Amino acid sequence: MKFIQIMCMLWFCLLQTTSFAQQVKELTIAGNVVDKENNPVTSVSVYIKDKAAIGTSTDSEGKFSIKANYGDKVLFSNVGYNPSEHLAIESKSNLTITLSKTVRPSMRLWWSDSVMYNVR
């Protein structure tokens, strides 16, 4: 009898877990990506952290739209800019992401006899 009670409890817990897992809320996050001067940034990679297969990029006006689950981290990255991260907790249709430019020291390169030198 105890065995049947334990099995029924385990079965009930399993049903509760699977029904909870199916209740993940899907959100739509849309907006535009701009730089510090409020100019649109094109070709920014917009993707879900740890789910790189789910992603998109900004268009010629810096606009994007992506579907994410509640609690996902949406990453924004582009060459020459510091990446930005947004936590998906509600649907947004007019989100503005501002990227700042990456600051790198200037370098001068020159070649001599198949050797490249870096002069700072």
N, C-alpha and C positions, 0 to 999 in steps of 0.2 A: 504494500500500500504506500509506503514511504517513497518507493521508487517512482510510482505513478505521479505522486504529488510533486516530486522534484522535477520530473520530466515535463509536467504541465507548467510549472513555474519557468523552466528554461524556455519552453516554447513560447510562453507569453512574453518573456523578456526579448526574445528574438523578434517577435512581431512588432513590439514597441520600437526596437532599434531600427528595423527596416522602414517603418512608417515615418520615424523621425528623420532618417536620412533622405527620404523622398520629399521632405518639406523645405528643401534649400530654396531660398528666395533668389530668383534671377532678376538682376537689375540691368537697366540700360543707362550707360553713361555716355554723354555726348557733350561736345563743346568745341573750344578751339585752343590752340597752343600759340603763345606769343613770346617775344623776347622782352627785355627790360624796356625797350623803346615802344612797346605795344605793336610791333610789326609781326605779322603772321610768320610762323616757322613751318616750312614745308618738309615733307618726307620724314617726320618724326615717327619713330617706332613706338607704337602703343600696344602693350601686351600685358597679360596677366602673369604675375610673378609665379614661378614654378610651373607654369602652363604655357610655355613659349609657343605652342602650336595655336593658341588662341590669341590672335592679335590682328592689328591693322596698322595703317599709317595715315598721317594727316595729308589732306589734299593741298592744292595750290593756294588755298585761303587759310590753311592751318586748321581746318575742321576735321573732327573725328567722331566716330560712334563705335562703341564696343559693348558687348554683353558680358556681365560679370556676376558671380554669385556674391551674396552678402558676406562681407568680411574679406574678400579677395583684395590683393594689393595690385593696383594698376600702375605700371611703370611707363614712363615717358623718357625716351633717350634719342639723341641725335649727335652726330659727329660735331665737335666744337662746342657742345653745351654740356653742362652738368646734368645728370639724370634727375628726374623728379618722381615722387611716389605719391599715390592717392589711395586712401582706404575706401573701398566701396561699401557704404552703409545705407545709401538711399539712391534711387534713380535721380539723375540730373540731366537736364537737357541744355543747360547753358553754362557749363563749367569752364572756367578760364584757367589754364595752366601757364605759368610764366617760367620760362627756362632762362637761366643765366649762363653767359658764355664762360667757357673754360679758360682759365688764365694759365698760360704756359710761357716759360722763358724763351726769348728768341734765340735761335741758333743759326750760325752760319756754317755751311758745309763747303769743303773744297776737296778736290781729288788730286792726288799726285802719284803716278806710277802704280795704279790699281789699289791705292790705299785711300780710304776716306777719313778725313780729319774733322773733328768737331771743335769749333772755336767759339768760346763764350765770352 
